[in-house]
Amino acid sequence: MSEGGARVCGACSLCCTLLRVDELGKPGGTSCVHQCSDGPGCGIHATRPSICRAYRCLWLQGSLEDQDRPDRLGALLDLRPVGEALRLEVVLAEPGGFDASPRLQAIVERYRGSMPVRITDLAAPLDPDAPFRVLLPDGEEQRVAGERVQRLRAGRVVAEQRLPWLERRVRRLLLAWSGFRLRRAARRRGA
């Protein structure tokens, strides 16, 4: 904690690896080229993009315990608006990190009672079909891989389906737009 009680990143720079920064042409799950090699910190801190300036994970906001700093927890946690509701986003630093961490599971369970929780690992950050999980408040879980969705209850598959055609189209458009923005930012950076 800093003097005024506000938290500071300290040795944690997990967001600089896990999050996507279109302005820098940096996909999620890859280390930022501007991370300092001699320790945590940003080599362009004074001129970093506005999205980097504004970002504050759930831990920085004071919504998690001191020991739950993202680099110690092995995951970045955020509340994201989805329509008019909120969803807890959990981005894992390592594949399988959620199942291996009782502390992370306890935090997720606390939030899951009131909102969906999306769990993503970025082992293949540029794979549009990379799987993710959505834990729902009613005890149901959805496992999504590409355009396939499995619904589970109590760990057992109760249904399997393909995303509806409109969701598939929107998903493809969003992926194409994201790829275009990353390529454009990379070209500007290289120019």
BATORMAR-877940 format. One record per residue: x, y, z of N, C-alpha, C, O in turn. Coordinates in Angstrom, 1 decimal, m for minus. Example, Ala and Ser with C-alpha at 12.3 -4.5 7.8 and 13.67 -1.06 7.14 Angstrom:
<nodes>
NODE     n.x     n.y     n.z    ca.x    ca.y    ca.z     c.x     c.y     c.z     o.x     o.y     o.z
NODE    13.2    m5.7     7.8    12.3    m4.5     7.8    13.2    m3.3     7.8    14.2    m3.3     8.5
NODE    12.8    m2.2     7.1    13.7    m1.1     7.1    12.9     0.0     7.9    13.4     1.1     8.0
</nodes>
This chain:
<nodes>
NODE     n.x     n.y     n.z    ca.x    ca.y    ca.z     c.x     c.y     c.z     o.x     o.y     o.z
NODE     0.8    m1.2     0.0     0.0     0.0     0.0     0.9     1.2     0.0     2.0     1.2     0.5
NODE     0.4     2.3    m0.6     1.1     3.6    m0.6     0.6     4.4     0.6    m0.2     3.9     1.3
NODE     1.2     5.6     0.8     0.9     6.4     1.9    m0.6     6.7     2.1    m1.1     6.6     3.2
NODE    m1.3     7.0     1.0    m2.7     7.3     1.1    m3.6     6.1     1.2    m4.9     6.3     1.1
NODE    m3.1     4.9     1.3    m3.9     3.7     1.3    m4.2     3.1     0.0    m4.7     2.0    m0.1
NODE    m3.9     3.9    m1.1    m4.1     3.3    m2.4    m3.0     2.3    m2.8    m1.9     2.5    m2.4
NODE    m3.4     1.2    m3.4    m2.4     0.2    m3.7    m1.6     0.6    m5.0    m2.1     1.4    m5.8
NODE    m0.4     0.1    m5.0     0.4     0.3    m6.2     0.9    m1.0    m6.7     0.9    m2.0    m5.9
NODE     1.2    m1.1    m8.0     1.6    m2.4    m8.6     2.8    m3.1    m7.9     2.8    m4.3    m7.8
NODE     3.8    m2.3    m7.5     5.0    m2.9    m6.9     5.6    m3.8    m7.9     5.9    m3.4    m9.1
NODE     5.9    m5.0    m7.5     6.6    m6.0    m8.4     5.7    m6.7    m9.4     6.2    m7.4   m10.2
NODE     4.5    m6.4    m9.3     3.5    m7.0   m10.3     3.4    m6.3   m11.6     3.2    m5.1   m11.6
NODE     3.6    m7.0   m12.7     3.3    m6.4   m14.0     2.6    m7.5   m14.9     2.8    m7.5   m16.1
NODE     1.8    m8.3   m14.2     1.0    m9.3   m14.9     0.1    m8.8   m16.0     0.0    m9.4   m17.1
NODE    m0.5    m7.6   m15.8    m1.3    m7.0   m16.8    m0.5    m6.7   m18.1    m1.1    m6.7   m19.2
NODE     0.8    m6.4   m18.0     1.6    m6.1   m19.1     1.8    m7.3   m20.0     2.3    m7.1   m21.1
NODE     1.6    m8.4   m19.5     1.7    m9.7   m20.3     0.3   m10.2   m20.7     0.2   m10.6   m21.9
NODE    m0.6   m10.2   m19.8    m1.9   m10.9   m20.1    m2.8   m10.1   m20.9    m3.6   m10.7   m21.7
NODE    m2.8    m8.8   m20.8    m3.8    m7.9   m21.5    m3.4    m7.6   m22.9    m2.2    m7.4   m23.2
NODE    m4.4    m7.4   m23.8    m4.2    m6.9   m25.2    m4.1    m5.4   m25.2    m4.9    m4.7   m24.5
NODE    m3.2    m4.8   m25.9    m3.0    m3.4   m26.1    m3.0    m3.1   m27.6    m1.9    m3.2   m28.2
NODE    m4.1    m2.8   m28.2    m4.2    m2.6   m29.6    m3.3    m1.4   m30.1    m2.7    m1.5   m31.1
NODE    m3.2    m0.4   m29.3    m2.3     0.8   m29.7    m0.9     0.4   m29.8    m0.1     1.1   m30.6
NODE    m0.4    m0.7   m29.2     0.9    m1.1   m29.3     1.1    m2.3   m30.2     2.2    m2.9   m30.4
NODE    m0.1    m2.8   m30.7     0.0    m4.0   m31.5     0.3    m5.3   m30.7     0.9    m6.2   m31.2
NODE     0.0    m5.2   m29.4     0.3    m6.3   m28.5    m0.9    m7.2   m28.2    m1.9    m6.7   m27.6
NODE    m0.8    m8.5   m28.6    m1.9    m9.4   m28.3    m1.9    m9.8   m26.8    m0.8    m9.7   m26.2
NODE    m3.0   m10.2   m26.3    m3.1   m10.7   m24.9    m2.2   m12.0   m24.8    m2.1   m12.7   m25.8
NODE    m1.6   m12.2   m23.7    m0.8   m13.4   m23.4     0.6   m13.3   m23.9     1.3   m14.3   m23.9
NODE     1.0   m12.1   m24.4     2.4   m11.9   m24.8     3.0   m10.8   m24.0     2.3    m9.8   m23.8
NODE     4.3   m10.9   m23.6     4.9    m9.8   m22.9     5.0    m8.6   m23.7     5.3    m8.6   m24.9
NODE     4.8    m7.4   m23.1     4.9    m6.2   m23.8     6.4    m5.9   m24.0     7.3    m6.1   m23.1
NODE     6.8    m5.4   m25.2     8.2    m5.1   m25.5     8.7    m4.0   m24.7     9.9    m3.8   m24.6
NODE     7.8    m3.2   m24.1     8.3    m2.1   m23.3     8.5    m2.4   m21.8     8.8    m1.5   m21.0
NODE     8.2    m3.7   m21.4     8.5    m4.1   m20.0    10.0    m4.0   m19.8    10.8    m4.4   m20.6
NODE    10.4    m3.4   m18.6    11.8    m3.3   m18.3    12.4    m4.7   m18.1    11.8    m5.5   m17.4
NODE    13.6    m4.9   m18.6    14.2    m6.2   m18.5    14.9    m6.3   m17.1    15.2    m7.5   m16.7
NODE    15.2    m5.2   m16.4    15.9    m5.3   m15.2    14.9    m5.3   m14.0    15.3    m5.0   m12.9
NODE    13.6    m5.7   m14.2    12.7    m5.7   m13.1    11.3    m5.2   m13.6    11.1    m4.9   m14.8
NODE    10.4    m5.1   m12.7     9.0    m4.7   m13.1     9.1    m3.2   m13.5     9.9    m2.4   m13.0
NODE     8.2    m2.8   m14.3     8.1    m1.5   m14.7     8.0    m1.3   m16.2     8.2    m2.3   m17.0
NODE     7.6    m0.1   m16.7     7.3     0.1   m18.1     8.4     1.1   m18.6     8.6     2.2   m18.0
NODE     9.0     0.7   m19.7    10.0     1.6   m20.3     9.5     2.8   m21.0    10.2     3.8   m21.2
NODE     8.2     2.9   m21.2     7.5     4.1   m21.8     6.5     4.6   m20.9     5.4     5.2   m21.3
NODE     6.7     4.5   m19.6     5.7     4.8   m18.6     5.1     6.2   m18.8     3.9     6.4   m18.7
NODE     6.0     7.2   m19.1     5.5     8.6   m19.2     4.6     8.8   m20.5     3.8     9.7   m20.5
NODE     4.8     7.9   m21.5     4.1     8.1   m22.7     3.2     6.9   m23.1     2.8     6.7   m24.2
NODE     3.0     6.0   m22.1     2.2     4.8   m22.3     0.8     5.1   m22.8     0.3     6.2   m22.5
NODE     0.2     4.2   m23.6    m1.2     4.4   m24.1    m2.2     4.7   m23.0    m2.0     4.3   m21.8
NODE    m3.2     5.4   m23.3    m4.3     5.8   m22.3    m4.9     4.5   m21.7    m5.3     4.6   m20.5
NODE    m5.1     3.5   m22.5    m5.7     2.3   m21.9    m4.8     1.7   m20.8    m5.3     1.2   m19.8
NODE    m3.5     1.8   m20.9    m2.6     1.4   m19.8    m2.7     2.3   m18.6    m2.6     1.8   m17.5
NODE    m2.8     3.6   m18.9    m2.9     4.6   m17.8    m4.1     4.3   m17.0    m4.1     4.5   m15.7
NODE    m5.2     4.0   m17.6    m6.5     3.9   m17.0    m6.8     2.6   m16.3    m7.6     2.5   m15.4
NODE    m6.0     1.6   m16.7    m6.3     0.2   m16.2    m6.0     0.0   m14.7    m5.0     0.4   m14.2
NODE    m7.0    m0.5   m14.0    m6.8    m0.8   m12.6    m7.5    m2.2   m12.3    m8.7    m2.3   m12.4
NODE    m6.7    m3.2   m12.1    m7.3    m4.5   m11.8    m8.1    m4.5   m10.5    m8.1    m3.5    m9.8
NODE    m8.8    m5.6   m10.2    m9.6    m5.7    m9.0    m8.8    m5.5    m7.8    m9.2    m5.0    m6.8
NODE    m7.6    m6.0    m7.8    m6.7    m5.9    m6.6    m6.3    m4.5    m6.4    m6.3    m4.0    m5.2
NODE    m5.9    m3.8    m7.4    m5.5    m2.3    m7.3    m6.7    m1.5    m6.8    m6.5    m0.5    m6.1
NODE    m7.9    m1.9    m7.2    m9.1    m1.2    m6.7    m9.4    m1.5    m5.2   m10.3    m0.8    m4.6
NODE    m8.7    m2.4    m4.6    m8.9    m2.7    m3.2   m10.0    m3.7    m2.9   m10.4    m3.9    m1.8
NODE   m10.4    m4.5    m4.0   m11.5    m5.4    m3.8   m11.1    m6.8    m3.5   m11.9    m7.7    m3.3
NODE    m9.8    m7.0    m3.4    m9.2    m8.3    m3.0    m8.3    m8.1    m1.8    m7.8    m7.0    m1.6
NODE    m7.9    m9.2    m1.1    m7.0    m9.1     0.0    m5.6    m8.7    m0.5    m5.3    m8.9    m1.6
NODE    m4.8    m8.2     0.5    m3.4    m7.8     0.1    m2.6    m9.0    m0.5    m1.9    m8.7    m1.5
NODE    m2.8   m10.2     0.0    m2.0   m11.3    m0.5    m2.5   m11.8    m1.9    m1.9   m12.7    m2.5
NODE    m3.6   m11.2    m2.4    m4.2   m11.7    m3.7    m3.7   m10.8    m4.9    m4.4   m10.8    m5.9
NODE    m2.5   m10.2    m4.7    m2.0    m9.4    m5.8    m1.8   m10.4    m7.0    m1.5   m11.5    m6.9
NODE    m2.2    m9.9    m8.2    m2.2   m10.8    m9.4    m1.0   m11.7    m9.6    m1.2   m12.9    m9.9
NODE     0.2   m11.2    m9.5     1.4   m12.1    m9.7     1.5   m13.2    m8.7     2.0   m14.3    m9.0
NODE     1.0   m13.0    m7.4     1.0   m14.0    m6.4    m0.2   m15.0    m6.6    m0.1   m16.2    m6.4
NODE    m1.3   m14.5    m7.1    m2.5   m15.3    m7.3    m2.4   m16.1    m8.5    m3.0   m17.2    m8.7
NODE    m1.6   m15.6    m9.5    m1.5   m16.3   m10.8    m2.6   m16.0   m11.8    m2.9   m16.8   m12.7
NODE    m3.3   m14.9   m11.5    m4.4   m14.5   m12.4    m4.7   m13.0   m12.2    m4.5   m12.5   m11.2
NODE    m5.2   m12.5   m13.3    m5.7   m11.1   m13.3    m7.2   m11.1   m13.2    m7.9   m11.8   m14.0
NODE    m7.8   m10.4   m12.2    m9.2   m10.4   m12.0    m9.8    m9.0   m12.3    m9.2    m8.0   m11.9
NODE   m10.9    m8.9   m12.9   m11.6    m7.7   m13.4   m13.1    m7.8   m13.4   m13.6    m8.9   m13.6
NODE   m13.8    m6.8   m13.1   m15.2    m6.7   m13.3   m15.5    m6.1   m14.7   m15.0    m5.0   m14.9
NODE   m16.2    m6.7   m15.5   m16.5    m6.2   m16.9   m18.0    m6.1   m17.1   m18.7    m7.0   m16.7
NODE   m18.4    m4.9   m17.7   m19.9    m4.8   m18.0   m20.2    m5.8   m19.2   m19.5    m5.8   m20.2
NODE   m21.3    m6.4   m19.1   m21.9    m7.3   m20.2   m23.3    m6.9   m20.3   m24.2    m7.3   m19.5
NODE   m23.6    m6.0   m21.2   m25.0    m5.5   m21.3   m25.2    m4.5   m20.1   m24.4    m3.6   m19.9
NODE   m26.2    m4.8   m19.3   m26.5    m4.0   m18.1   m26.0    m4.7   m16.9   m26.2    m4.1   m15.8
NODE   m25.4    m5.8   m17.0   m24.9    m6.6   m15.8   m23.4    m6.6   m15.8   m22.7    m6.0   m16.7
NODE   m22.8    m7.2   m14.7   m21.4    m7.3   m14.6   m21.0    m8.8   m14.7   m21.8    m9.6   m14.4
NODE   m19.7    m9.0   m15.1   m19.2   m10.3   m15.1   m17.8   m10.2   m14.5   m17.0    m9.3   m14.8
NODE   m17.4   m11.2   m13.7   m16.0   m11.3   m13.3   m15.2   m12.0   m14.3   m15.5   m13.1   m14.8
NODE   m14.1   m11.3   m14.8   m13.2   m11.9   m15.8   m11.9   m12.3   m15.0   m11.3   m11.6   m14.3
NODE   m11.6   m13.6   m15.2   m10.4   m14.2   m14.6    m9.5   m14.6   m15.8    m9.8   m15.5   m16.6
NODE    m8.3   m14.0   m15.9    m7.3   m14.3   m17.0    m6.2   m15.0   m16.2    m5.5   m14.4   m15.5
NODE    m6.0   m16.3   m16.5    m5.0   m17.1   m15.9    m3.6   m16.8   m16.5    m3.4   m16.7   m17.7
NODE    m2.6   m16.8   m15.6    m1.2   m16.6   m16.0    m0.7   m18.0   m16.6     0.2   m18.0   m17.5
NODE    m1.2   m19.1   m16.1    m0.8   m20.4   m16.5    m2.0   m21.3   m16.8    m3.0   m21.2   m16.1
NODE    m2.0   m22.1   m17.9    m3.1   m23.0   m18.1    m3.3   m23.9   m16.9    m2.3   m24.4   m16.3
NODE    m4.5   m24.2   m16.5    m4.8   m25.0   m15.4    m4.7   m24.3   m14.0    m4.9   m24.9   m13.0
NODE    m4.3   m23.0   m14.0    m4.1   m22.3   m12.8    m5.3   m22.2   m11.9    m5.2   m22.2   m10.7
NODE    m6.5   m22.2   m12.5    m7.7   m22.1   m11.6    m7.9   m23.4   m10.8    m8.2   m23.3    m9.6
NODE    m7.8   m24.5   m11.5    m8.0   m25.8   m10.8    m6.9   m26.1    m9.8    m7.2   m26.9    m8.9
NODE    m5.8   m25.5    m9.9    m4.7   m25.7    m9.0    m4.6   m24.8    m7.8    m3.8   m24.9    m6.9
NODE    m5.5   m23.7    m7.8    m5.4   m22.7    m6.8    m6.7   m22.7    m5.9    m7.7   m22.1    m6.3
NODE    m6.6   m23.2    m4.7    m7.8   m23.1    m3.8    m8.2   m21.7    m3.5    m9.3   m21.4    m3.3
NODE    m7.2   m20.8    m3.4    m7.5   m19.4    m3.1    m8.2   m18.7    m4.2    m9.2   m18.0    m4.0
NODE    m7.8   m19.0    m5.5    m8.5   m18.4    m6.6    m9.9   m19.0    m6.7   m10.9   m18.3    m7.0
NODE   m10.1   m20.3    m6.5   m11.4   m20.9    m6.5   m12.3   m20.3    m5.4   m13.5   m20.0    m5.7
NODE   m11.8   m20.0    m4.2   m12.6   m19.3    m3.2   m13.0   m17.9    m3.6   m14.2   m17.5    m3.3
NODE   m12.2   m17.2    m4.2   m12.5   m15.8    m4.7   m13.6   m15.9    m5.7   m14.6   m15.2    m5.7
NODE   m13.4   m16.8    m6.7   m14.4   m17.0    m7.8   m15.7   m17.4    m7.2   m16.8   m16.9    m7.6
NODE   m15.7   m18.3    m6.3   m17.0   m18.8    m5.7   m17.7   m17.6    m5.0   m19.0   m17.6    m5.0
NODE   m17.0   m16.7    m4.3   m17.6   m15.6    m3.7   m18.4   m14.7    m4.7   m19.5   m14.2    m4.5
NODE   m17.7   m14.4    m5.9   m18.3   m13.6    m6.9   m19.4   m14.3    m7.7   m20.4   m13.8    m8.1
NODE   m19.2   m15.6    m7.9   m20.1   m16.4    m8.7   m21.6   m16.4    m8.2   m22.5   m16.6    m8.9
NODE   m21.7   m16.2    m6.9   m23.1   m16.2    m6.3   m23.9   m15.0    m6.9   m25.1   m15.1    m6.8
NODE   m23.3   m14.0    m7.4   m24.0   m12.8    m7.9   m23.8   m12.5    m9.3   m24.5   m11.6    m9.8
NODE   m22.9   m13.1   m10.0   m22.6   m12.8   m11.4   m21.9   m14.0   m12.1   m21.3   m14.8   m11.4
NODE   m22.0   m14.0   m13.4   m21.2   m15.0   m14.1   m19.7   m14.7   m14.0   m19.3   m13.6   m13.8
NODE   m18.9   m15.8   m14.1   m17.4   m15.7   m14.0   m16.9   m16.3   m15.3   m17.1   m17.5   m15.5
NODE   m16.1   m15.5   m16.0   m15.4   m16.1   m17.2   m14.0   m16.3   m16.9   m13.3   m15.4   m16.4
NODE   m13.5   m17.6   m17.2   m12.1   m18.0   m16.9   m11.5   m18.3   m18.2   m11.9   m19.1   m19.0
NODE   m10.4   m17.6   m18.5    m9.6   m17.7   m19.7    m8.2   m17.9   m19.4    m7.6   m17.3   m18.5
NODE    m7.5   m18.8   m20.1    m6.1   m18.9   m20.1    m5.6   m18.5   m21.5    m6.2   m18.8   m22.5
NODE    m4.4   m17.9   m21.5    m4.0   m17.3   m22.8    m2.8   m18.1   m23.3    m1.8   m17.6   m23.8
NODE    m2.9   m19.5   m23.2    m1.8   m20.3   m23.7    m1.6   m20.1   m25.2    m0.5   m20.2   m25.7
NODE    m2.7   m19.9   m25.9    m2.6   m19.6   m27.3    m3.4   m18.3   m27.6    m4.5   m18.3   m28.1
NODE    m2.7   m17.2   m27.4    m3.4   m15.9   m27.4    m4.0   m15.5   m28.8    m5.0   m14.8   m28.8
NODE    m3.4   m16.0   m29.8    m3.9   m15.6   m31.2    m4.9   m16.7   m31.7    m5.3   m16.6   m32.9
NODE    m5.2   m17.7   m31.0    m6.1   m18.8   m31.4    m7.6   m18.3   m31.2    m8.0   m18.3   m30.0
NODE    m8.4   m18.0   m32.2    m9.7   m17.6   m32.0   m10.6   m18.7   m31.4   m11.7   m18.4   m30.9
NODE   m10.2   m19.9   m31.5   m11.0   m21.1   m31.0   m10.5   m21.5   m29.6   m10.9   m22.6   m29.1
NODE    m9.6   m20.7   m29.0    m9.1   m21.1   m27.6   m10.3   m21.2   m26.7   m11.2   m20.4   m26.6
NODE   m10.2   m22.3   m25.9   m11.4   m22.5   m25.0   m11.4   m21.6   m23.8   m10.4   m21.0   m23.4
NODE   m12.6   m21.4   m23.2   m12.8   m20.6   m22.0   m13.9   m21.2   m21.2   m14.7   m22.0   m21.8
NODE   m14.1   m20.9   m20.0   m15.2   m21.4   m19.1   m16.0   m20.2   m18.6   m15.5   m19.1   m18.4
NODE   m17.3   m20.4   m18.5   m18.1   m19.5   m17.8   m18.9   m20.2   m16.7   m19.6   m21.1   m16.9
NODE   m18.6   m19.7   m15.5   m19.3   m20.3   m14.3   m20.5   m19.4   m14.0   m20.3   m18.2   m13.8
NODE   m21.7   m20.0   m13.9   m22.9   m19.2   m13.7   m23.4   m19.3   m12.3   m23.1   m20.3   m11.6
NODE   m24.1   m18.3   m11.8   m24.5   m18.3   m10.4   m25.4   m19.5   m10.0   m25.3   m19.8    m8.8
NODE   m26.1   m20.1   m10.9   m27.0   m21.2   m10.5   m26.2   m22.6   m10.4   m26.9   m23.6   m10.3
NODE   m24.9   m22.5   m10.5   m24.1   m23.8   m10.4   m23.8   m24.4   m11.7   m23.1   m25.4   m11.8
NODE   m24.3   m23.8   m12.8   m24.1   m24.4   m14.1   m22.7   m23.8   m14.6   m22.3   m22.7   m14.2
NODE   m22.1   m24.6   m15.5   m20.9   m24.1   m16.1   m21.0   m24.3   m17.6   m21.6   m25.3   m18.1
NODE   m20.4   m23.4   m18.4   m20.4   m23.5   m19.8   m18.9   m23.6   m20.2   m18.1   m22.8   m19.7
NODE   m18.6   m24.5   m21.1   m17.2   m24.6   m21.6   m17.3   m24.4   m23.1   m18.0   m25.1   m23.8
NODE   m16.6   m23.3   m23.5   m16.7   m22.9   m24.9   m15.4   m23.1   m25.6   m14.3   m22.7   m25.1
NODE   m15.4   m23.8   m26.7   m14.2   m24.0   m27.5   m14.6   m23.7   m29.0   m15.3   m24.5   m29.6
NODE   m14.1   m22.6   m29.5   m14.5   m22.2   m30.9   m16.0   m21.9   m30.9   m16.5   m21.0   m30.2
NODE   m16.7   m22.6   m31.7   m18.2   m22.4   m31.9   m19.0   m23.5   m31.1   m20.2   m23.5   m31.2
NODE   m18.3   m24.3   m30.3   m19.0   m25.4   m29.6   m19.1   m25.0   m28.1   m18.2   m24.4   m27.5
NODE   m20.3   m25.2   m27.5   m20.6   m24.9   m26.1   m21.1   m26.2   m25.4   m22.0   m26.8   m25.9
NODE   m20.4   m26.5   m24.3   m20.9   m27.6   m23.5   m21.5   m27.0   m22.2   m20.9   m26.1   m21.6
NODE   m22.7   m27.5   m21.8   m23.2   m27.0   m20.5   m23.0   m28.2   m19.5   m23.3   m29.3   m19.8
NODE   m22.5   m27.8   m18.4   m22.2   m28.8   m17.3   m23.0   m28.5   m16.1   m23.2   m27.3   m15.8
NODE   m23.4   m29.4   m15.4   m24.0   m29.3   m14.0   m23.4   m30.3   m13.1   m23.4   m31.5   m13.5
NODE   m22.9   m29.9   m12.0   m22.2   m30.8   m11.1   m21.1   m31.6   m11.8   m20.9   m32.8   m11.5
NODE   m20.4   m30.9   m12.7   m19.3   m31.6   m13.4   m19.6   m32.5   m14.5   m18.8   m33.1   m15.2
NODE   m20.9   m32.7   m14.8   m21.4   m33.6   m15.8   m22.0   m32.8   m17.0   m22.7   m31.9   m16.8
NODE   m21.6   m33.3   m18.2   m22.2   m32.6   m19.4   m23.7   m32.9   m19.5   m24.1   m34.1   m19.5
NODE   m24.5   m31.8   m19.6   m25.9   m32.0   m19.7   m26.4   m31.6   m21.1   m27.5   m31.9   m21.5
NODE   m25.6   m30.8   m21.9   m26.0   m30.4   m23.2   m24.7   m30.0   m24.0   m23.8   m29.5   m23.4
NODE   m24.8   m30.2   m25.3   m23.7   m29.7   m26.1   m24.4   m29.1   m27.4   m25.3   m29.7   m28.0
NODE   m23.9   m28.0   m27.8   m24.5   m27.3   m29.0   m23.5   m26.4   m29.6   m22.4   m26.1   m29.1
NODE   m23.8   m26.0   m30.8   m23.1   m25.0   m31.6   m23.7   m23.6   m31.2   m24.9   m23.5   m31.0
NODE   m22.8   m22.6   m31.2   m23.3   m21.3   m31.0   m24.4   m20.9   m32.1   m24.2   m21.4   m33.2
NODE   m25.4   m20.1   m31.7   m26.4   m19.7   m32.7   m25.7   m19.0   m33.8   m24.6   m18.3   m33.6
NODE   m26.3   m19.0   m35.0   m25.6   m18.4   m36.2   m25.3   m17.0   m36.1   m24.2   m16.5   m36.5
NODE   m26.2   m16.2   m35.4   m25.9   m14.8   m35.2   m24.7   m14.5   m34.3   m23.8   m13.7   m34.6
NODE   m24.6   m15.3   m33.3   m23.4   m15.2   m32.4   m22.1   m15.6   m33.1   m21.1   m15.0   m32.9
NODE   m22.2   m16.7   m34.0   m21.0   m17.1   m34.7   m20.6   m16.0   m35.6   m19.4   m15.7   m35.7
NODE   m21.5   m15.3   m36.3   m21.2   m14.2   m37.2   m20.6   m13.0   m36.5   m19.5   m12.5   m36.9
NODE   m21.2   m12.6   m35.4   m20.7   m11.5   m34.6   m19.3   m11.8   m34.1   m18.4   m11.0   m34.1
NODE   m19.1   m13.1   m33.6   m17.8   m13.5   m33.1   m16.7   m13.4   m34.1   m15.6   m12.9   m33.9
NODE   m17.1   m13.9   m35.3   m16.1   m13.8   m36.4   m15.8   m12.4   m36.8   m14.6   m12.0   m37.1
NODE   m16.8   m11.5   m36.8   m16.5   m10.1   m37.1   m15.6    m9.4   m36.1   m14.7    m8.7   m36.4
NODE   m15.9    m9.7   m34.8   m15.1    m9.2   m33.7   m13.7    m9.7   m33.8   m12.7    m8.9   m33.6
NODE   m13.5   m10.9   m34.1   m12.1   m11.5   m34.2   m11.4   m10.8   m35.4   m10.2   m10.5   m35.3
NODE   m12.1   m10.6   m36.5   m11.5   m10.0   m37.7   m11.1    m8.6   m37.4   m10.0    m8.1   m37.7
NODE   m12.0    m7.8   m36.7   m11.7    m6.4   m36.3   m10.5    m6.3   m35.4    m9.7    m5.5   m35.6
NODE   m10.5    m7.2   m34.4    m9.4    m7.2   m33.5    m8.1    m7.5   m34.2    m7.1    m6.8   m33.9
NODE    m8.1    m8.5   m35.1    m6.9    m8.8   m35.9    m6.4    m7.6   m36.7    m5.2    m7.3   m36.8
NODE    m7.4    m6.9   m37.3    m7.1    m5.8   m38.2    m6.4    m4.7   m37.3    m5.4    m4.1   m37.7
NODE    m7.0    m4.4   m36.1    m6.4    m3.3   m35.3    m5.0    m3.7   m34.8    m4.2    m2.8   m34.8
NODE    m4.8    m4.9   m34.5    m3.4    m5.4   m34.1    m2.4    m5.2   m35.2    m1.3    m4.7   m35.0
NODE    m2.8    m5.6   m36.4    m1.9    m5.5   m37.6    m1.6    m4.1   m37.9    m0.5    m3.7   m38.2
NODE    m2.7    m3.2   m37.8    m2.5    m1.8   m38.1    m1.6    m1.1   m37.1    m0.7    m0.3   m37.5
NODE    m1.7    m1.5   m35.8    m0.9    m0.9   m34.8     0.6    m1.4   m35.0     1.5    m0.6   m34.8
NODE     0.7    m2.6   m35.4     2.1    m3.2   m35.6     2.7    m2.5   m36.7     3.9    m2.2   m36.7
NODE     2.0    m2.2   m37.8     2.6    m1.5   m39.0     3.0    m0.1   m38.6     4.1     0.4   m39.0
NODE     2.2     0.6   m37.8     2.5     2.0   m37.4     3.7     1.9   m36.5     4.6     2.8   m36.6
NODE     3.9     0.9   m35.7     5.0     0.8   m34.8     6.3     0.6   m35.6     7.3     1.1   m35.3
NODE     6.1    m0.2   m36.6     7.3    m0.6   m37.5     7.7     0.5   m38.4     8.8     0.5   m39.0
NODE     6.8     1.5   m38.7     7.1     2.5   m39.7     8.1     3.6   m39.1     8.4     4.6   m39.8
</nodes>
